[in-house]
Amino acid sequence: MVDQTLRFTPPPLGRNGSTAGSGERLIVLSGLSGSGKTVALRTLEDLDYYCVDNLPTALMPALVDAVRNGQPGRYPKIAVGVDVRNRAEDLNRLPEMLATMAHKGIAYQLIFLDTRDEILLKRFSDTRRRHPLTADGIALNDAIALERKLLRPLSAIADQVIDSSDLNVHQLRRLIATEFGGSSSQTSLLFESFAYKKGVPSDADFVFDARCLPNPHWDPTLRPLSGRDAAIRKYFGDLPEVQNYFEQVRSFLATWLPRFEADQRNYITVCIGCTGGRHRSVYIAEQLAEAFRAQREHVMTFHRELE
């Protein structure tokens, strides 16, 4: 369960005094490296936000103008990731850039993801990722402290600070999807692929086993690919048993999802597993997501082993 103190409701008014639901909406997402910014930004992308990561703040007005003028109304929601990879002078200009957005009639929110130091140290150790500030030979502890110092002005003016210390990937996605999914009464739907050899996701509401389907792993030309690649999609698309499997799962979900919505469920995770979590489960998850996006809002995908 997610601690209710971590949940928040976006303010009904934008900084420019307009309603958040009128015109374009801009979310500026910042935070510490390792706090979950990439997960949050990808979730917003699944929620139909036009997302750009690590954009210099000086280019933010130009991005908004380009999106607005390219196809008016096509992307009413924009999310921009801003982090310590920006130049210090760009970070310092962020308040000015946000004021410019307000003058353009855009309701914006600055969301800051924070995490305790000991959790960040463990995450970098577990994933063996390199902190962006350790490139100059700075120790990880010092890099985290320096990043906090550089980003302190952003956290100070943030509309909301989310502490992700005690949230796993799935809980963070659920939190972002629930709070930024809009006012639709439909349940947010997440299709997640996984490998059985690494365990079933703990937050699964439905689990479907795709290990009975033909496995392209045994074809050396297909093995390096994933279920999102064109060659794998063609491979499965030509197999009647795979299409039959997909259609039966789709029909089952189409029948029973309205019952869950009637029970006021705001988020459902549908997990599809196979042996390695790379081909069969990814393909089925993507096909299901595509099918349900044609009928409803707030449909997301997450491929645990590919991430």
N, C-alpha and C positions, 0 to 999 in steps of 0.2 A: 504494500500500500504506500502511496505517496503521502508524505506529511502534508496535512492541509495548510500548514503555515507557508508552504512553498508555492501554493497556488495563488494566482492573482487574476484579476479581471481588468483588461485594458480600459483606461478611462474613456468615458463616453465622448469627451471633447478632445480635439486635437490641440496642439500648442497654438494654432492660429485662431482657435475659438470655433472652428467649424466642426460639425459632427464627423466622427471617425468613419462613418459609413458613406459620406458624401465625397465625390471626387476621388482622386488618387490617395492611396494610403502608403506611407513609407515606414518601414521598420529598419532601424539601424541596429545591427546586432554586433556587440563587442564582448570582450571578456578575455580571461587568461588562456594561454595555450594549454590544452588538455582539459578544459572545462566543459567541452561538448559543443563548441560553436559550429563545427562542421555538421554534426548530427542535427542541430537545431535548424541550420540553414537548409539542409536537404529536406527536412520535414516541411519547412515553409514552401520550398519548391513544389513538393507534392500537393500543397494546399493552393497551388496556382499563383504563387508569388513569382515575380520575375526576379531571380536571385543573381547577385554578383558578389564574389568573395574577394576580400583584400583590395577593395577599391580605394585609391587615394582620395581623401576627402575633397581635394580641389576639383576632382572630376565628377563629384556627386550631382551638382546642378546640371551638368551636361548630360549625364546618364538619364536623369529624370526627363529632361527635355527630349532626348532622343527616343525614349520609350513612349512618351506621350504623343510626339509628333509623328512617329513611324506608323502606328496603327492606333488612332485615338480610341480609348475604351478597351483595347485588347488586353492590356495589363494594368488594371486599376490598382493592383497591389504590387509593391516593389520592396524587396529586402536586400540590404547591403551589409556585407560583413566587413568590419573595420577592426583591425587588431594591431599588435605591436610591430608587425612587418611594415606598417606605414612609417614614413619619416616623422620625426618628432614635431616638425613644423606643421605637417598635415594634421596630426592629432590635435595640436593646439588650435587649429582653425575650425575644428568640427562644430563648436557652438555657433560660429559665424555662418557656416554652411547650413546648419539646421534652421537658423533664422531666415536664411534665404528661401529654404523650402516652405517655411510658414508663410512668407510673403507671396509665394506662388499658389497659395491656397491648398497646400498639401498637409493633411493631418499626419503627424509623424510620432513615433515612439522610439526612444533609445532604451534598448534592453541590454543589460550587462550580466554575463555569466561568470560567477565566482566559484572558487573551490578552495578548500583548505590546503595548506602547503603539504601536509603529510600525504594527502590523497593525490595531489599532483605528482609528488615524488614517486609514489607507488605506480601510478598510471604510466609515467614515462619509463619506469623500470620494467613493468610488465610488457609494454608494447615495444620497448627498445627504440622508441622514436627519439629524434633529436629536437631539443628545444630550440626555437629560432634564434635565441640570443646566446647559445653556447658555441656558435661558429667561431667566435674570437677567442676560444679557449677558456671561457668563463665556466666555473663549476655550476652544476644544475641548481643547487641551492641559491647561489648568487644570481643566477639568471632569473629565477622565479621572483626573487626580491626586487630585482631591477625592473622586471616587467610590471610588477604591482605599482612601483613608483611611477613608471611612464604612463600607466593607464589610470592612475588615481583620479585625474581630472575628469575622465569619462565616467567612471563609477560614481563620482560625486554628483554629476548632473543627470544620471540615468533615471528614467521614469520608473524602472523596476530593476532590482537586482535579484537574480535567481541563483541560489546556492545549490550547485549540482553535486556537492560532496557525497551525498547519500543516495544519489539517483544513478541507476544503471542506464544503458543506452535505451532500453525499451521504455523505462519510466520517463525519461526526458522527452522522447518522441511523443509519448502519450500526453505529457503535460503541454508541450507546444501545440500539438494538434487540437487538444481540447480547448485551449485558451485562444488560439488564433484561427480556429476553424470557421469563424463567422457565426451567424445567427441561425444557420440551417438546423432544422430539427432532426435531420438525418444523422445516423450514427457514423462516426469516422471509422473507416475500414482499412486495416493494415494487412497486406499479404507479405508474409515473411518466409523465406527459404532457409533451410538449415541442413546440417549433416547429422545423421543419427549417431555417428561415432563420437560426436562432441556433445551429445545430449539434446533433449527436447527443450525449447525455450520455456522458461518458467511461467511466462505470462500468456501462454497460448490459450485461446478459447476454443478453437477447432484445430485438429491435427489430421492431416492427410498424408498417407505413406505412398510415395511415388517410386519406391524401390522395385515394384513389380514391372515397371516400364523398361523398355530396351535402354541400355546404357551406352552412350557414345564414347565413354571413357576408353573402351577397348579399340576404338579406331584412332591410330596415332595422329591422323591429320585433324581430328576433332578434339582430342584430349586437352590441348592447351586453351581451348575456347571456353566460353560460358554460355549459359542458356539465353543470354541477351544478344549473342552474335548471330548474324544472318545465316551462316552455315548450319548452326545448331537448330535454329528455327525451321529451316527447310527440312532438316533431317527428321525432326519430330512431326512437322506438318504433313509429311508423306506417309506417316504411320497411322493407320486407322485406329489401332488400339489406344494410341496416345490421345487422339482426338476424342475418342469415346470416353476415356478417363476424364479429360478436361470437361466435356459436356455434362457428365454426370455430377461432378463436383460443382460446376457452375449452377446446375439446376437445383441441387440440394441447398446451396447457399441462397439462391434467389427465393426459394420457398420459405426458408426459416429466418432469414435476416429481419424481415418485417416483424416477426414475433419478438425478437430481441429489442427492436426499436420501440415497440409498444410497451416494453418493460423498462423504458427510460434508460437503456444502455447507451452511453455516449461514445464508446470506443470498443471495437472488437478486433482481435488479432487472429488471423487465419494462417496457420503454419503448414507448410508443405515440406516434407523431408525426403531426402534420398541419401545414398551412402556418403558421398563427398560434399554435398551441398553446392554443387557447381553447375550441373547440367540439367537434370530432370526437374529438380525442385525449383530451380530458377526459372526455367521455361514455363512451368505450370503457373507459378506465382505471377509472372509477367502477363501471361495470357488471361488469367483471371482478373488482374487489375485492369487490363485494357477493356475487357468485357463489361466490368462494373462501372468504369469511368464513363461509359456511354449512357449510363442510366442514373448516375448519382454523383454528388460532390464528395470531396474529402476521401479519396481513395489513394493509398500510399503503398509503396513497396520498400522492403528492406531485405537485403541478401547478406545474412550474417557472416557466412564464410568468405564471400567476396569482399566484404568491408574489412 
